[in-house]
């Protein structure tokens, strides 16, 4: 079985996911990048157009051919391998990579923690969330957008930024998540919750209050 899926991953970037062979290898290939060079194969790219390069073929990164799923947003990318391990790379201004650091962009896929039971991954403009086995939700990145109650700082990076995964709303089983300037998710009972920026009533709670933890979406 052979196949390929092209994914548009942000301004000036395109990523292709190749599926080859009966063993189900998954090869992740970035075919374009923007002038920043973030989210590529480990080489700082300066030209807006480059030949395709398999992710993880440069620097000290190991070449993986067993990617299961991919998520991207603007300048940060993450992927889950078939063994359930999560890797992220690209911009890390607020700790979006989840490896305990921030402020330095990560050029090659870097494992997030040691867990091997990641199931979903979604990326916002400055935060990342994923679910692990059992529907447990974890998020990290910019303070206020993570959903763990940390306060929002409009001035940029702050001490409240989360650089490693933090469990969100413990005890809740999450079925689906979608992340942007904050995030939303559906629990096992079908109830939607949202958090983060609410300046345009986008959290659905009837207010414009910035929410630092998940709040129920209100039905009118």
N, C-alpha and C positions, 0 to 999 in steps of 0.2 A: 504494500500500500504506500503510495506516495501522494503528497499533497502539499500545498503551501497556502498560507493566509497572509495577506498584506494588511498591516495595521498602521494607520496614520497616527503618529504619536505626539504631534505638537507642531509649532511653527518650524517649517523647514526640515522636519524629520520624518522618516518612514522606517518602519521595522517590519520584517517578514519573519513569520514563524514557519519553518519547514518541518513536515512530518514525513519520515522516510522509513520504509522497511517494516517487516512483520514485528520486529522488536519494539517498534513505536518510538524510535529516537526523535527527539525534538531539538532542532537546531535553530538558534535565534540569530538572525542576521539583521544588522542595521545597514540600510542602503543609502541614507542621507542624514545629514546633521546640520544644525545651524552653525553660526560663526563661533559659538562658544566652545564647541567640541564636547559638551557634556553628553553623557548617555551613550558613549560609543564603545569601541573595542579597546579602550585603554590608551589611545593615541590622541594627543591634543590636536584637534582638527581646526584649521584656520580658513580653509576654503569652504564656501557654502555648498558645494557639490563634491562628493567623493565616491570612489568605487565602493561597492558593498564590502563589508568586513564582518566576519562572524564575531559576535560578542564573546569576549573572553579569550581572544587569540593573541593578545599582546600583554606586555608587562609580566607580572607574576601570577596573573589569573589562570586558573585551570580551565581547559576547554571542556565544557559540558554539552552533551548532546541528548539530554533527557528533560528538557523544559516541558512543563505541563500547561502553564498559563502565564499570561503577561498582563501587566497594567502599566500605564504611563500617564503623565500629566505634565505638560510644559517641559521642565528640565530634569525631572526625576523619573526613574523607571524601576520597576520591581518585577521579579518573576519567581514562580514556585516550580521547583523541580519535581519529578515524579516520586522522589523519596520524601516529599513533604517539606523540604527545607526551603526557606525563603531567602532570596538575595535581592539587594537593592544597589543602585548606583546613580551617579549624577549629582545634582545640586544638593547641598546639605547645610544651607544657611541657618535653618532652624532645627537641624538634627533629623531631617527626613529620612536619612539612610538607616537610622535605627541601630547603629553600631556603637553608640556611646560617645560619638564626637559630633561637632557641628562647626560650621565656618569654613570647612575645607571640602571642596568638591571631590567626589570619589569616582575615579576613572574606570574602575573595573567592578564587576559584580562582587559584592561583599555580603557574607552571610549575616542575617539578622538573628542574633542569639544562637541557641543550639537546638531549638525545637524542630521536630520533623513531622509535625502534624498540621501544618498550615493548609487551609482549604480555600479561602478567598483572599483577595487583595484588592484594594482600591486606593487611589492616590488623589489628593486635592492639591491646591496651589501651594500649600505650605505644610501639609500634614498627610500622614499615611495611616491607613487602618487595615486590619486583616482579621479574619476569624480562624481559630484553630479548632481541632476536633471537639465536638460537643457544642459548637456554636458559640464559643467564648470569644469575645471581641477585645482586641488590643489596638491601641492607637499611639502615635508618637509624632513629634514635630512641634509646630508653633504653639506657644502658650495661649490658651483660650480656645483654640480650635481642636485640641486633642480630645476634649470631652471628659477629662478627669477632674474638672473643677479648678484648674489653674487659671489665674486671671489673664485677661487679654491685655497686651501691651501694644499700643498703636505705634510706638516709636521704633519697632524693629526687634531684633533678637533680644531676649531677656533671660534672666536666670530661671524663669519658669518653663522655658522650652524643654520638651521631653525628648531625650536623645536615645532612649530605649523604649520598647513597648510597655504600655501601661494598660492594665485591664480596665475596661469601661463597663459600668453598671454591672458589677459582679452579681452572679446568680441568674442573669438573663441569658436565654438561649437565642442567639441571633440567626435568622435564616438568610437574610440578605442585607448588604450594606452598599451605600453609594456616598462617596466623599467628594467635597468641593471646598468651599470656605467654611469648613466644619463638616457636618455629615448627617446622614439619615440612615436608619435601619429599621427592619421589620423583625419583631420577635416571634417566638414559636406560636404565640396566640394570634398572630396576624396584626398586632398593634404596631403602628409606626411611631418612631421617636426621632427627633432631630436635635442638633446642637450647633453652636457657632454663630456666624454673622447672621443678623436678622433685620438688617436695615430696610429691606424691602418686603417684610412679612414672610420671608421664604421658609421659615421654620414651621409655619402653619399653626402657631399657638395663639394667634390673635393679637400679638404684640410686635413691637420692634426692638425688644430687649435682647441684647447679646446673651446667649446661653452657653455656659461653660460646661454643662452636663446635659445629657439627653433629657428632653421634655416631650410629653405626649403631643402628637399632632391632634388638634382639636377639631371635632366635626361640628359644623354649624347647621 
